[in-house]
Amino acid sequence: MVGYCFMAQTKASNVRTRNQRTLNQECIVPPVNPLTLHDRRRFEGKDEQFAGYHLGWYHKFYKDRLEPGSLPLESELVTTVPHDSDLNEPFNFVYWGYDRSDGTICTASAFYGNPQTARQQHHYVEGQYAAAIPAIQLKFVAPSSEDLDRIGPSKTLELSHQGDYVAYFSLFVDQYQHVLIDHLGYLAYLNKTQPPTTRFILVDVIPEDGGPSIQQQLLELIDPEFLNRVDWIKCTNSASNCSRMVQIRGGSKLKVVTPKASTRHADLLRLAREWISSLPLTQPNIADEPVRHGRMLYRDWVQNEFELRMPGKNSNSNIRKARRTQGQYIGSYQEWVDNEREKSSLSASNDYSKSSKSPRSQASSDILQHPGTIIFYTRKSSLVRNGRLMDESQEHEMIALIQHMLVRLGRTERLVVFDGTAPMREQIELFRSATVVIGPHGGGLANMLFMPSSPCHKPKVLEFVTSLDTPEVHNGGSYANNYYTIFSTCEWMEYHQLLFVPPSNSETTFVDIASFQDALLDIFGGVKDEHAIVAAP
């Protein structure tokens, strides 16, 4: 395997892809999970730009560093703090915080005895590791008496236990998506490799309401027994300037995770998915209070959007006649629904007429027979940071088009509009029921980690991402900001991309609707997208 081959999708590659999707045919698992880019706006140089970035990413970051089977040995990932044989002095772990003045550097100290003696006898851990990408570093530094004097007893936690301790820290512990992306893999690794007598020291941020933190909620759902083995370093407000210390006495030894493998390594993601696969969760009951919890069925979304866009909620005869006025639809709820469906029907029918085969006949029979959930992720919520909100009118058009295609193709899944604000358990349950996820890059899509999969039955994702055409979008001007690279090829998913297009900017984004239709026909109906660029080894 020497690299990637990038090509417009041919009949042969289309047959290969269809074989992967069909229950009755042999399941083919490629060495590297391919990526399919849907883009009708073919112009000179685009294929080479796309190929150049992903070929460089494959050789520089993925091969030998992220790919399955390349995880270092436990002796390299978990280091025992050097110490005397008598163990008369305490072990110490200090989490200092992180500095974002030059990239992001999270800093800690792990040492035995007092700082001066530890430095003299080299009884401490030292090193710097790239946690996720080179710009984000986890750093162990030698202990300093001057710095430790600033901590004081009120910021020191004393522990004693019959077994050993392992300390782990990483970035952005107070952000749900980063707990999934940059913490869960190593926690799953520790759960698998450490003896049951071992306890764990983790960094956390105390929520303003005093309730359980994001990590605590997640571990309570995944593995309450593991949660009971955790001792917390509790930072106030944020983890940026924490300066908290743990002292371990009573003969227990201290180990620390020295992450020589990225937090996003494919083997760590496999362990995380194996860990969460045993979650005792039920299917989501979307019908109960669908609007309040940040996700709603399509019919409820339509009614909600209609009410938001009506000038008041009266239905007087003078506004009964349907019409468009400055982006607002004026008319009855049913008229608005009919109008949205008519638009999507007309725009989709043009593509159906070009296909020599019926989309319904090409759809995978196994999918049709197993109802689930189609999720459209919208960033229209108060939790969104870094922009990337879809243009409202275009987002409405896309959601209506998805619903139309589900009906037209005989798909039995429910369409749910999800904005990332649902309680954690409901988010997890929702994504565990999903067969397809569609939407712009954002934290809410990190939940795809929970989607069940098998080699012959991969769920599908269509992610809207930045490109060289959209430098004003957050992290724009490149092809880097996507879950294909974040999740190390996202091997449990059939992964599709759609590029943001001009005039996308730092706040509002757009996609090419014709390319979006091509992607839907490919994902839902198995209709070959002749414009697609497939990245495959």
C-alpha positions in Angstrom: 0.0 0.0 0.0 1.8 3.1 -1.2 -0.8 5.8 -0.9 -4.3 6.9 -2.0 -5.8 6.7 -5.4 -8.2 9.6 -6.1 -10.6 9.3 -9.0 -14.0 10.2 -10.3 -16.2 7.3 -9.4 -16.3 4.7 -12.2 -18.6 1.9 -13.0 -16.1 -0.6 -11.5 -15.7 1.4 -8.3 -19.5 1.8 -8.1 -19.9 -2.0 -8.3 -17.4 -2.4 -5.6 -19.2 0.1 -3.4 -22.6 -1.5 -4.1 -21.1 -4.9 -3.1 -20.2 -3.6 0.3 -23.7 -2.4 0.9 -25.7 -5.5 -0.2 -26.5 -8.2 2.3 -26.5 -11.1 -0.1 -23.0 -10.3 -1.6 -19.6 -10.9 -0.1 -18.5 -8.2 2.3 -15.3 -6.4 1.3 -13.4 -4.5 3.9 -10.8 -2.2 2.4 -7.4 -1.7 4.2 -8.2 2.0 4.7 -11.8 3.2 5.0 -12.5 5.3 1.8 -13.8 8.8 1.7 -16.4 9.9 -0.9 -16.5 13.6 -1.9 -19.7 14.7 -3.7 -19.0 17.8 -5.8 -20.5 18.7 -9.2 -18.4 21.9 -9.3 -15.6 20.2 -11.1 -12.9 22.6 -12.2 -9.2 22.2 -13.1 -7.1 21.5 -10.1 -9.8 20.5 -7.6 -9.0 16.8 -7.8 -5.3 17.4 -7.4 -5.9 19.8 -4.4 -8.1 17.2 -2.7 -5.8 14.4 -3.4 -2.7 16.3 -2.3 -4.1 17.1 1.1 -5.3 13.5 1.9 -2.3 11.9 0.5 -0.1 14.1 2.7 -2.3 13.4 5.7 -2.1 9.6 5.1 1.7 9.5 4.9 2.4 12.2 7.6 -0.1 11.4 10.2 -2.1 8.2 9.6 0.4 5.5 8.3 2.4 4.0 11.2 1.0 6.5 13.7 -2.8 6.3 13.7 -3.6 3.1 11.7 -4.8 -0.1 13.5 -2.0 -2.2 14.9 0.4 0.6 15.5 -0.4 1.4 19.1 2.8 1.4 21.2 3.3 -1.1 24.0 1.9 -0.6 27.5 5.4 0.1 28.8 5.6 3.1 26.5 2.1 4.4 27.3 2.0 4.0 31.1 5.1 5.1 33.0 5.8 4.4 36.7 7.2 7.5 38.5 10.8 6.7 39.6 11.1 6.1 43.3 13.1 4.7 46.2 12.6 1.0 47.1 11.4 1.8 50.6 8.5 4.0 49.5 8.7 6.2 52.6 8.0 9.4 50.8 4.7 10.4 49.0 4.1 10.3 45.3 2.8 13.6 43.9 0.8 14.5 40.9 0.1 18.2 40.0 -2.1 19.4 37.2 -1.1 22.9 36.4 -3.4 23.7 33.5 -3.0 24.7 29.9 -1.6 27.6 28.0 -3.0 28.7 24.6 -0.6 31.5 23.8 1.4 29.2 21.5 -0.8 26.4 20.4 -2.3 24.5 23.4 0.0 23.0 26.0 -1.4 21.1 29.0 1.1 20.8 31.8 1.5 18.5 34.8 4.2 17.3 37.2 4.6 13.7 38.5 7.4 13.1 41.1 8.4 11.2 44.2 9.3 12.9 47.5 10.0 16.6 47.8 10.8 18.7 44.7 14.4 19.3 45.5 15.3 15.7 46.2 13.2 14.5 43.2 15.1 16.8 40.9 18.5 15.7 42.3 17.7 11.9 42.1 15.6 12.3 38.9 12.5 10.9 40.7 10.1 12.5 38.3 8.6 12.1 34.8 9.5 14.5 32.0 8.4 14.6 28.4 6.2 16.3 25.8 3.7 14.5 23.7 1.4 15.4 20.8 -2.1 14.6 22.2 -4.2 14.9 19.0 -2.4 17.1 16.5 1.1 18.7 16.7 -0.4 22.0 17.9 -1.8 20.4 21.0 0.8 19.1 23.5 0.7 17.3 26.8 3.8 18.1 28.9 5.3 16.7 32.0 7.7 19.2 33.7 10.2 18.8 36.6 8.8 19.9 40.0 9.6 23.4 41.3 9.5 24.3 45.0 8.4 27.9 44.1 5.5 26.7 42.1 4.4 24.1 44.7 4.4 26.8 47.5 1.5 28.5 45.6 -0.7 25.4 45.9 -1.3 25.1 49.6 -3.3 22.6 51.6 -6.7 23.6 50.3 -5.7 22.6 46.8 -4.1 19.3 47.8 -5.9 15.9 47.9 -4.3 13.2 50.0 -5.0 9.6 49.0 -4.2 6.2 50.4 -5.1 2.8 48.8 -4.0 -0.8 48.8 -3.4 -0.7 45.0 -1.6 1.6 42.6 -2.8 4.8 41.0 -2.7 5.9 37.3 -3.1 9.6 36.5 -4.3 10.8 33.1 -5.0 14.3 31.7 -5.8 15.7 28.3 -7.3 18.8 26.7 -10.7 20.5 26.9 -12.1 18.3 29.6 -15.2 20.5 30.0 -16.3 20.1 26.3 -18.5 17.0 25.5 -17.2 16.5 22.0 -13.5 16.6 23.2 -14.3 14.1 26.1 -15.4 11.7 23.3 -12.6 12.5 21.0 -9.6 13.1 23.3 -10.4 11.3 26.6 -12.6 8.2 26.1 -10.0 6.2 24.1 -7.3 6.3 26.8 -9.9 5.7 29.5 -11.1 2.6 27.7 -7.4 1.6 27.4 -6.8 2.0 31.1 -10.0 0.1 31.9 -8.8 -2.8 29.7 -5.2 -3.0 30.8 -5.0 -2.0 34.5 -5.7 -4.5 37.3 -9.0 -4.1 39.2 -7.1 -2.8 42.3 -5.9 0.2 40.4 -7.5 3.6 41.0 -7.4 6.5 38.5 -6.7 10.2 39.0 -8.5 12.3 36.4 -8.8 16.1 35.9 -12.2 17.6 35.9 -14.0 21.0 35.9 -16.7 21.7 38.5 -19.9 22.8 36.7 -21.4 26.1 37.7 -24.5 24.4 39.0 -22.6 22.1 41.2 -24.0 19.0 39.4 -22.1 16.1 37.9 -19.5 17.0 35.2 -19.5 15.8 31.6 -17.0 13.1 32.4 -18.9 11.9 35.4 -22.2 11.7 33.5 -20.6 9.8 30.6 -18.8 7.3 32.9 -21.9 6.8 34.9 -23.7 5.7 31.7 -20.8 3.6 30.3 -19.3 1.9 33.4 -20.4 2.9 36.9 -17.8 0.5 38.3 -15.0 2.4 36.6 -16.4 5.7 37.8 -16.2 4.4 41.4 -12.5 3.9 40.9 -11.8 7.5 40.0 -10.4 10.2 42.2 -10.9 13.7 40.8 -8.7 16.7 40.6 -11.5 19.4 40.6 -10.7 22.6 38.8 -12.9 25.7 39.3 -14.3 27.6 36.3 -11.9 26.0 33.8 -9.0 23.7 33.5 -6.7 26.4 32.1 -5.3 27.6 35.5 -6.0 24.7 37.9 -2.9 24.2 40.0 -4.2 21.3 42.1 -2.1 18.5 43.6 -2.6 14.9 44.7 -0.4 13.2 47.3 -0.3 9.4 47.5 0.9 7.7 50.7 0.7 4.3 52.3 2.9 2.3 49.9 0.9 2.8 46.7 2.8 3.6 43.5 1.9 6.3 41.0 1.9 5.7 37.3 1.0 8.3 34.6 -0.2 8.0 31.1 2.6 9.2 28.7 0.6 9.4 25.5 3.1 8.5 22.8 0.0 7.6 20.7 -2.5 10.2 19.7 -5.7 10.4 21.7 -7.3 9.8 18.3 -5.5 6.6 17.4 -7.6 4.0 15.6 -6.8 1.3 18.2 -7.9 3.6 21.0 -11.1 4.4 19.2 -11.8 0.7 18.7 -11.4 0.2 22.5 -13.7 3.1 23.2 -16.4 1.6 20.8 -15.9 -1.8 22.4 -16.4 -0.3 25.8 -19.5 1.6 25.0 -21.1 -1.2 23.0 -22.3 -2.8 26.2 -24.3 0.3 27.2 -27.7 -0.8 28.6 -29.6 1.9 26.7 -33.0 1.8 25.1 -34.3 3.2 21.8 -35.1 6.9 22.0 -38.7 7.8 22.5 -38.7 10.9 20.3 -42.5 11.3 20.5 -42.2 12.4 24.2 -41.7 16.1 24.4 -39.9 16.2 21.0 -39.1 19.9 20.9 -37.9 20.6 24.5 -34.9 18.3 24.5 -33.1 19.5 21.4 -34.3 17.0 18.9 -37.6 16.6 17.1 -39.3 14.5 14.5 -39.5 16.1 11.1 -43.3 16.9 11.4 -42.6 18.7 14.7 -39.7 20.5 13.2 -41.8 21.7 10.3 -44.5 23.0 12.7 -42.0 24.7 15.0 -40.2 26.5 12.1 -43.6 27.6 10.7 -44.6 29.1 14.0 -41.2 30.9 14.3 -41.5 32.4 10.9 -45.2 33.5 11.1 -45.8 37.2 11.8 -47.6 36.3 15.0 -49.8 33.2 15.2 -53.0 34.5 13.8 -54.6 32.8 10.8 -56.7 35.6 9.5 -58.0 35.4 6.0 -55.8 38.3 4.8 -52.6 36.1 5.3 -54.2 32.8 4.4 -52.9 33.0 0.8 -49.5 31.4 0.7 -46.6 33.6 -0.4 -42.9 34.3 0.3 -42.1 37.7 1.9 -38.4 38.5 2.8 -37.6 34.9 3.6 -40.7 34.3 5.7 -43.5 32.1 4.5 -46.9 33.6 5.1 -49.8 31.2 5.1 -51.3 28.2 6.9 -49.1 25.5 8.4 -50.3 22.9 5.9 -49.7 25.3 3.0 -46.1 25.8 4.2 -45.6 22.0 4.5 -47.0 21.4 1.0 -44.9 24.2 -0.4 -41.7 22.7 1.1 -42.5 19.2 -0.2 -43.4 20.6 -3.6 -40.0 22.3 -3.9 -38.1 19.3 -2.9 -40.2 17.1 -5.2 -39.6 19.2 -8.2 -35.8 19.6 -7.6 -35.4 15.9 -6.9 -37.5 14.7 -9.8 -35.0 16.1 -12.3 -32.3 13.8 -10.9 -34.6 10.8 -10.9 -35.4 11.3 -14.5 -31.7 11.1 -15.4 -31.2 7.7 -13.8 -31.8 4.7 -16.0 -32.8 2.6 -12.9 -35.3 3.3 -10.2 -33.7 4.6 -7.0 -36.1 2.4 -5.1 -34.9 -0.7 -6.9 -31.3 0.1 -6.1 -31.7 0.7 -2.4 -30.3 -2.0 -0.2 -33.0 -4.3 0.9 -31.5 -4.9 4.4 -31.8 -1.1 5.1 -35.3 -1.0 4.0 -36.4 -3.8 6.2 -34.8 -2.4 9.4 -36.3 1.0 10.5 -34.1 3.4 12.4 -33.3 7.1 12.5 -32.0 9.6 10.0 -30.4 12.5 11.9 -30.0 16.0 10.4 -27.6 18.0 12.6 -28.4 21.7 12.8 -26.0 24.2 14.5 -29.0 26.5 15.2 -28.6 26.5 19.0 -27.3 28.6 21.9 -24.4 26.1 22.5 -22.8 26.7 19.1 -19.4 28.3 19.0 -17.1 28.9 15.9 -20.0 29.7 13.6 -20.7 27.3 10.7 -24.5 27.9 10.9 -26.2 26.8 7.7 -28.0 29.4 5.7 -31.6 29.2 7.2 -33.4 29.0 3.8 -31.0 26.4 2.4 -31.2 24.3 5.6 -35.0 24.2 5.3 -34.7 23.2 1.7 -32.2 20.4 2.6 -34.3 19.0 5.4 -37.5 19.0 3.3 -35.5 17.3 0.5 -34.3 14.5 2.8 -37.8 13.8 4.0 -39.1 13.7 0.4 -36.4 11.3 -0.6 -37.2 9.0 2.3 -40.8 8.8 1.2 -39.9 8.5 -2.5 -37.4 5.7 -1.9 -39.6 3.8 0.5 -37.2 4.3 3.4 -38.8 3.5 6.8 -36.5 5.4 9.1 -37.6 8.5 11.0 -36.1 11.9 10.2 -35.0 13.7 13.4 -33.6 17.2 13.5 -30.9 17.4 16.2 -29.3 20.5 17.5 -26.9 19.1 20.1 -28.7 20.4 23.2 -30.4 17.2 24.3 -29.4 15.6 27.6 -26.4 13.3 27.2 -28.3 10.0 27.5 -30.8 11.0 24.9 -28.0 12.1 22.5 -26.4 8.7 22.9 -29.6 6.8 22.5 -30.5 8.8 19.4 -27.2 8.1 17.6 -27.3 4.4 18.6 -30.6 4.2 16.6 -29.2 6.1 13.6 -28.5 4.6 10.1 -27.5 8.0 8.5 -26.3 11.3 10.0 -26.2 14.4 7.9 -25.0 17.9 8.8 -22.2 20.5 9.1 -19.0 19.8 11.0 -19.5 20.4 14.7 -19.4 19.0 18.2 -22.8 17.3 17.8 -21.4 14.9 15.2 -18.9 13.5 17.7 -21.8 11.3 18.8 -21.2 9.2 15.7 -18.8 7.3 17.9 -21.8 5.6 19.4 -23.3 4.4 16.2 -23.5 0.6 15.9 -21.7 -1.0 13.0 -20.5 -4.2 11.4 -18.3 -4.7 8.3 -21.3 -5.4 6.1 -23.7 -2.9 7.7 -21.9 0.4 8.2 -24.0 3.4 9.1 -23.4 6.4 6.9 -22.4 10.0 7.5 -22.6 13.0 5.2 -20.5 15.8 6.7 -20.3 19.4 5.3 -16.7 20.6 5.6 -14.4 23.4 4.8 -12.2 23.7 1.7 -9.8 26.0 0.0 -12.8 27.9 -1.4 -14.0 28.9 2.1 -11.1 30.5 4.0 -13.4 32.7 6.2 -15.1 29.6 7.7 -13.7 28.5 11.1 -10.5 26.5 10.3 -11.2 27.1 6.7 -8.8 27.4 3.8 -8.0 23.6 4.0 -9.5 20.2 3.9 -8.4 19.4 7.5 -11.4 20.1 9.7 -13.5 17.0 9.5 -14.3 13.8 11.4 -12.7 11.6 8.7 -9.3 12.8 10.1 -10.4 13.4 13.7 -11.6 9.8 14.0 -8.7 8.3 12.0 -10.7 7.5 8.8 -13.9 6.8 10.8 -13.6 3.1 10.0 -17.0 2.0 11.4 -18.8 4.5 9.0 -19.4 4.8 5.3 -18.1 8.3 5.1 -19.2 11.0 2.7 -18.3 14.7 2.4 -19.8 17.8 0.9 -17.8 21.1 0.7 -19.0 24.4 2.0 -19.1 26.8 -1.0 -18.9 30.6 -1.5 -20.3 32.9 -0.1 -19.8 30.9 3.1 -18.2 33.1 5.8 -17.3 33.0 9.5 -21.0 32.9 10.5 -23.1 31.5 7.7 -22.3 28.5 5.4 -23.7 27.2 2.2 -23.4 24.0 0.2 -24.1 23.2 -3.5 -27.6 21.8 -3.5 -27.1 19.8 -6.7 -24.2 18.0 -5.1 -26.3 17.5 -2.0 -29.0 15.8 -4.1 -26.3 13.5 -5.7 -25.1 12.6 -2.2 -28.6 11.7 -1.0 -29.3 9.6 -4.0 -26.1 7.7 -3.4 -26.6 7.3 0.4 -30.4 6.5 0.4 -31.0 5.0 -3.0 -27.7 3.5 -4.1 -27.7 5.7 -7.3 -24.2 6.2 -8.7 -22.8 9.7 -8.3 -20.9 10.2 -11.5 -19.3 13.4 -10.1 -18.0 11.8 -6.9 -14.3 11.7 -6.0 -13.4 8.5 -4.1 -10.4 8.4 -1.9 -9.3 4.7 -1.6 -5.9 3.0 -1.0 
